[in-house]
Amino acid sequence: MTQADRQAAQMTPAARASAAQRATWVSVAVNLVMTAIQLVVGWLAHSQSLIAHGLHSFSDLLSDFLVIYASRQGAHPADQRHPYGHARIETAATLVLGVALGLIGAGILWDSGIRLQEADALPPIEMIALWTAVATVLAKEGLYHYLIAVGRRLRSQLLIANALHTRADAASALVVVVGIGGALLGWGFLDLLAAALMGFMILRMGGQLAWGATKELIDTGLDEASVVAIRQSLLATPGVLGVHNLRTRRMAHQALVDVHVLVDSHISVSEGHCIAESARIRVLAEQPDVLDVLVHIDPEAEPATEPAVLASLPARAELQADLQKLLADLPPPQRIVLHYLGGGIEVEVYVDFAQLTGDGFLARTEQALKERLAGHPTIRAIHLNACALPG
């Protein structure tokens, strides 16, 4: 993780949204100018590919405003209706942008195909169209480098998507240059062919963006390297004996993690909770992309036990009558601890040592309890422990 990545992870949502919006307004200004120039020059110079590219630049304007809206909405803090925040608004906006690009690309491709059938009847292209296309390539390429740098610094998938869209626009403008140049040399059909190729490139880019956003919206997990890094952070936490059911999902530029961790079966609830919090804090500290970690403590050495089996075991209140019978000849228990392990129950009974009489009392009583437990459906063992009363 680079220093720049760590700084980006520490940025507040408001600061991140502000930086994204500044970059996007620069994109708006460039696209607004280039859209107007391309449409006017393309119409006057009779270049279908330049007009098509102007329409594409207009779609860039729409995407820029979509980025501004999404970054503002995504910066809102979590609330009752959105407990994980609003970051997935960026994802939804990316999906809309991808679908819009796909439709625009398909439309350009269709229109170019129809015009190719009447290429001989089209008027000749003027030289100014070529210079306009060259200027478009330079403007779009420069804008791409600016946006991709800001997007990577902020780790904003939407801003990176907008930058890649701009790079595709620069590449398609280069195709327009070739098409117009060929038309000026006498091959008029090249202008229409360039428009068709540009439409295909836009369609492909839109499909990639839409598919990436769709995978996030259906909770596709993180890549294998990220999952391995998270697993290593969990296993490095003191008290964690194993990890299973590790699940991840992306939420805009961050990730959510759910995991089961194995701990010693006989530790207290509070110690298990402490281990869970330690594991959570460790992952958040070592993996800046992770927004939150939900840690489930599994207190068994046998994690394969079916949840339905554990749920079917009786609770403390249901065992009360059986325990009273089993412990009838003992001093009143000071504390009873139940361990639900391996599909059965182990009981720890703490008795005031001052009330215990004779050497070997605990051992003899445990043996007697073992004989009484023969055939009990759920209690597998009872262990006696001597304790001192407080005060």
N, C-alpha and C positions, 0 to 999 in steps of 0.2 A: 504494500500500500504506500503510494507516494505521499509526500507532504501536501501536495495540492489536493489529493483525494481526501486526506484527513481534514483539511481546512473546509472543503466542501461539505463533508459530513457534519461539521460543527456549525454550519450556517443555519440561522433561524429560517423557518418557512417564509417569513416576510422578506428577509434579505434575499433569499434565493429567488422569490417571485419577482422582486424588484430588478435584480440583475437580468433575469430572463426577459422581462418586459423591455428593458433598455435595448437589449440585443435585437429583440423582435421589431421594435420601432425603427431601428436602422434598416432592417430587412423590408419593412413596409415602405420606407422612403425610396429605396433602390427599386423595388418591384413596381411601385407606382410610376416612377419615371420611365422604366423600361417598358412597361405595359403600354403606356401612351405612345411612346416612340415607335414600338414595333407595330402596333395596330395601324397607326397613321401611315408610316413608311410602307408597310406591307400592302396596304390598300392602294397607295399611290404608285408603288413600283410593281404591282401585279404579282407579288410573291405569296403563294398560298402557304408555304412553309413558315414564312415570317409571321403571317397572320395567325397561323396555328400556334406558333411559339408565343405570340402576344396573348392569346387566350390562355396559354399555360401560365404565363406570368401573372395574368389576372387571377388564376387559381392560387398562385403563390400568395397574392394579397389576401384571399379568403383564408388561406391556411395561417397566415400571420395573425389575423384577427382572432382566429380560433386559438392560437397559442396564447395570445394575450388574455383572452377570456379564461382559458383553462388554467393558466398559471395563477391568475387572481383567485379563482375559485379553489384551486388545489392548496393554496396557502392558508385557507381557513382552518382554525384548530378543530380538534375533535369535539363533537357535541353528542347529545343524547341519541340522535338519529343516525349519526355517523361516528361510532366510538373509535374507529380506526383512522379518523381524519377524512380528508377529501382528496387525497392524492390520486385516486383512480379516476378522477375527472380528466386528468392528463391522458390516461389510458383510453378512456372513451373518446376523447378528442382525437387521439391518434387513429383510432378506428374510423371515425368519421372522415378524417383527412385521407386515409388510405382508400376508403370507398369512393370518395369524391375524385381522387386522382384516377382510380380505375375507370370511372364513368367518363371522365374527360379524355383519357387516353383512348378508350374504346370509340368515343365519338369522333376524335381526330382520325383514327385509323379507318373508320367507316367512310368518312367524308373524303379522305385522300384516295381510297380505293375507287370511289365513284368518279372522282375527277380524273384519275389515271386513264379511264376509258375515253376521255375527251381531251387528252393532252394536246393534240395538234391544234385544237381550236382556241387554246388559251393565248392571251396577249404576251409579248416578250417582257422579260424582267429587266428593271432598271438597275444601274450600278450602285445606287445609293442603298439598295437592299443588302448588298454584300457588306458594305462598311457598317451598316446597322447591326448585322448579324455578328460581325467580328467584335464590335463594341459590347454586344450582349454577352458573348463568351467571356470577355475580360471582366465585366461587371459581376456576372454570376459566379465566376470562379473566385474572385476576391471576396464576395459575400459569403461563399461557402466556407472559406478558411476562417473567417471571422466567427461565423455561427458555430462551427464545429469546435473551435477552441473554447467558446463560452459554454457550449453544451457539455463538453467533457469536464470542464472545471466544476460545473454545477451538478454533473451527473444527472442531467435531465433527458430522459428518453424522448420526450416530445420535442425539445429543442434540437437534439441530435437528428431526429427524424426530419425536422424542418430543414436542417443543414444538408442532409442527404438528398432531400427533395431539391434543394438549390443546386447541389452538385449534378444531379440528373438533368436539371434545367440547363446547366452549363454544357454538359455533354450533348444534350439535344440541340443546343444552339450551334455547337460545332458541326453537327450533322447538317444543320440548316446552312452553314457556311459552305460546306461541300456541295450541297444541293443547289444553292443559288449560283455558286461558281460554275458548276456543270451546266446549268441552264444558260448562263451568260456565254458559255463556249458553244452553245448550239444544241445541247441535250436538254430540252425543256422538261422532259418527263422526270429529270433528277430532282427538281424542286418538289414535285408531288411525292416522289419516292422518299425524299428526306422527311416530308411531313408525315408520311405513313410510318416510317421508322421511328420518328419521334413519338408518335402516338403509341406505338408498341412499348417503347421505353417507359413512358409515363404509366401505361397500364401495368407493366411489370412492377414498377416501384410501388404503385398503389396497392397491388396485391401483397407485396412483402410487408408493408406497413400494417395493412389490415390483418394479416395473418399473425404478425407479432403481437398486436394488441389483443387479438382474439385469444391467443394462447395465455396471455396474462389474465384476461377476464374469466377464463375457465380454470384458473388456479394451476397452471403448469408449474412444476417445480423448478428450482434453480439448477444450474449446470452442475455436473459432477464435481468439479474442482471446488466450487463454493460449498457444496454439501460436505465434502471431506474436511474442509477447513472448519466448518461449524462443529462437526463431530469431534475433531481433535480438541477444540476449545472446551467442549463439554467433558470429554474424558480426562482432560488435564485438571478438572476441578477436584479438590480434595473431597473424598467421601463418595464420589461417583464411581460405582463399580462396573457399570456398563450402560450402553445406550441402545435403544431400539425405538421403532415407530417414529423415526425422525422424518418430519414432513415440512416442506417449505413451499412458499408461494410468493410471487412477486407482487408488489403494490407500487406502481410507478417506478421511482428511482430507488426504492427500498424493498426489504423483504420481511416476511413474517415467518416465524418458526414455531412448530409444535413438536414436542419430544417427550418420550418416557425415559427416565433415568433410573437405574437400579441402585439401591443403597442397602446397607446392612439391614437384615430383616428385623432385628431386635432393638433398633435405636428408637428414641422418642419421636413423637410427632413434631415437636419443635425443632429437634436436630434435623429431621428430614426436610422441614421447611427451610431451615437455614442453608442446607446443601442446595436445595432448589434455587433459592435466591442467589447464592454464590455462583451457580452455573449460569443463571440468567445474566447476571452482571458481567461475568467473564466473557460471554459471547458478545454482548453489546459493546464491551470495551475493545475486543480483538477483531470484531467484524463490523466495521462502521456502516456497511450496507444494511444491516439488520435493524429494523425498527423496534421489534418486540419479540420476546421469546416466552412461550407458555410451556412451563416445565411440569410434567406429571411425575410424582414420585411413585415408583413401583417397589414396594418393600419386600418383594419375594426373590428367592433364589431361583424360582421356576416361573419366568415370565410367560411361559406358554399356557399357563392355567387359563381356561376359558372364562371370560367375564361372566357368563351365565352361571357357571359353577360358583364363583365367588359371591355373586348376588343372591344365590339360593341359600347360602349359609345363614344360620340364625344370628340375629343381633344380640347385644348384651342383655336387653330386657327379656328376650325369649329364652336365654340360657339361665336366667336367674334361679328358677326353680330347680333345675338340675344341679347347679353349683351349690345351692343350699344343702341338698341331700348329700352330695359328694363330700362337702366340707363340714358336715354336721358335728363331728367329734373334734374339730379343731377350735382353737381360740378365734374370736371374731377377726376376720381378715382386715388389715389396715388398708390394703389396696389390691385390686385385681386387674391384671393387664392381659388383654386378649391379643393373640397374634394369628391373623388369618393367612395361613401359609399352605401352599400346595394342595388346595382343595379341602383343608381341614382347619381345626382350631387348636392352638396350644395356649395353655393358661398359666400365667405366673401369679402366684398368691404370696403376698407379703404379710407376715404375722409378727406381732410384737415378740421379740426374742425373750423378754422377761417372763412371758407366759408359757414358754416352752420348757418342758421338764425332762431331764435325763439326757445322757449322751446318746447320740444316734437317733434322736427323735425324728429329725427331718428325713433321714434316709428310710427309717421304718415306715413313716407315714406316706412317703412318696411311693414305696413299694405297695402299700395297701391301696393307695389311690389308683395305681396302675392296674391292680386286679379289679377294682370296681369299674374302671373305664372299659374293660373288655366288652366289645360289642356296641359301645356308644357310637351313634351314627356320625357325629361331627367332632367331638372333643378327642384329640389324639393323645394328649399328655397334659399333666398338671405338675408344675415345678414349684416347690416351696422355697421361700426366701425369708430369712430372719431380718427384721428391721427394728429400729429404735423409734419410740414415739417422740415427737417434738416436745421440747421443754423439759 
